[in-house]
Amino acid sequence: METSETLQAQPLFLTPVLQPKIWGGDALHKYYPDLPTAGMGESWAASTYGQFQSKVATGPCAGQTLQTVWDEHPELFAHPAGAEFPLLVKLLDAHENLSIQVHPDDQTARSLFHEPNGKTECWYILDVQPGARAYYGHRAQTQAELEQAIAEHRLDDYLVTRPVHPGEIIYVPGGTLHALGAGIVALEVEQNSDNTLRFYDFDRVDKRTGEKRPLQIEEALATTRFPTQAPASETTTPRSDPQQPGRTEILRSQYFQVAELDIDQQLALQPQTQWSINVVIAGQGHLTVGDQVYPIHIGQTFVLPVGLPAAQLTGSLKIVQATV
């Protein structure tokens, strides 16, 4: 098998893939002012899933998909041969409620979708309209109880909602009934899957088809955990990084870790022994690697590969960083 040429480690800036959604608005304009965001519900900021492939915007890999770089330059990720890219990172504009839904865990994904992994995810809340709430969990003790409630059109009696605020992170394991409510913009880090099972879609009609979107109630019931299980509190307990002041770990799970980087003038990055996906959610500044200086600003997503030497972030910036 022919081996690929070793590529010098440098940041990989990615081009987002915007997708229109029935529930989307124009809130993503804040993050992508140069792109047509009207009606766009999602930006797939870092993706190797299906046809929605992120591409590298600059440098020697410009124009290549992230999947191609992953496959041809494993030295940038230090992944074992044959490993799949493990993460999917999105920005979501819930101008209207998302459907009441559930994602599979690993076991259910293999049985229902014949895919290797489920869709455990987390939300980092970016912006919130006054009074906006997220749906998270249910009050049913058993599957039969929720099934009867749905048959009697009483699902709403069993839904649990919660207020959210900017900067909050919420862990959503596979099997958790959930939905972003209207007026929430969130960054979503998840396993590399897009399998969703809908309980209810608020009886809305898709203008493109003239029909309601399909529901998958039987499969959704079989996927949902009963009763709702709250994640352990330590999952989202903040921990300051003593090696990199300004970096705070805000979520730890078996699938991914999420950190928040607050840059007020300068943050020194240690040499990268683990690759990461980085989304700039506020501000502007520069990333300096050796004698290379990269301007960065709100809305950009970049991968820091393994082997990147010590670097510096300067300016006034807030970054959400995902690792595995």
JOFENQUI-V558168 format. One record per pair of residues at least 6 apart in sequence whose ideal C-beta (glycine too) atoms are under 6 Angstrom apart, sorted by the first residue. I is the first residue (numbers start at 1). J is the second residue. Records with the same first field share a line. If there is no record, write none. Layout:
I=J, J
This chain:
4=72, 73
6=75
7=73
9=305, 307, 308
11=302, 304
12=56, 303
13=57, 58, 302
14=46, 54, 301
15=55, 57
16=43, 45
17=44, 52
18=40, 43
19=42
20=39, 40
21=41, 42
22=206
23=41, 96, 98
24=39, 40, 41, 93, 95
25=93, 95
26=37, 38
27=93, 185
28=37, 40, 43, 93
29=37
31=298, 299
32=299
41=93
42=90, 92
43=91
44=52, 90
45=89, 91, 279, 301
46=54, 89, 277, 301
47=54, 88
48=66, 67, 85
49=88, 192, 194
53=65, 67
54=66
55=65
56=62, 64
61=69
70=85
76=305
77=275
78=306
85=192
86=192, 324
87=192, 322
88=190, 192
89=189, 277, 322
90=188
91=187
92=186, 188
93=185
94=180, 184
96=182
97=181, 182, 202
98=179, 180
99=198, 201
100=179, 199, 200
101=179, 196, 198
102=177, 197, 220, 223, 224
103=119, 174
104=118, 174, 195, 223
105=118, 174, 175
106=117, 118
108=223
109=115, 117, 118
113=195
117=191, 193
118=174
119=174, 190, 191, 193, 195
120=173, 174, 191, 255
121=172, 188, 190
122=169, 171, 189, 251
123=170, 186, 188
124=169, 187, 320
125=164, 166, 168, 186
126=185, 186, 187
127=185
128=164, 166, 184
129=183
132=181, 183, 184
133=161, 163, 181
134=162, 164, 180, 181
135=159, 161, 178, 179
136=160, 162, 178
137=160, 228
138=158, 177, 228
139=158
140=146, 158
141=227
142=226
143=221, 226
146=158
147=221
149=155, 158
155=200
169=236, 250, 251
171=231, 235, 236
172=178
175=224, 225
177=224
187=279, 320
189=256, 258, 322
191=255
197=216, 219, 220, 223
198=215, 216
199=220
201=213
205=212
206=213
236=251
238=248, 250
239=249
240=248
241=247
243=270
246=262, 267
247=259, 261
248=260
249=259
250=258, 260
251=258
256=322, 324
257=323
258=322
259=321
261=319, 321
262=318
263=313, 317
266=314
267=313
268=312
269=311
271=309, 310
272=304, 306, 308
274=323
275=305, 306
276=304, 321, 323
277=303, 322
278=302, 319, 321
279=301, 320
280=296, 298, 300, 319
281=318, 320
282=298, 318
283=316, 317, 318
284=297, 315
285=296, 314, 315, 317
286=293, 295, 314, 315
287=294, 296, 313
288=312
289=311
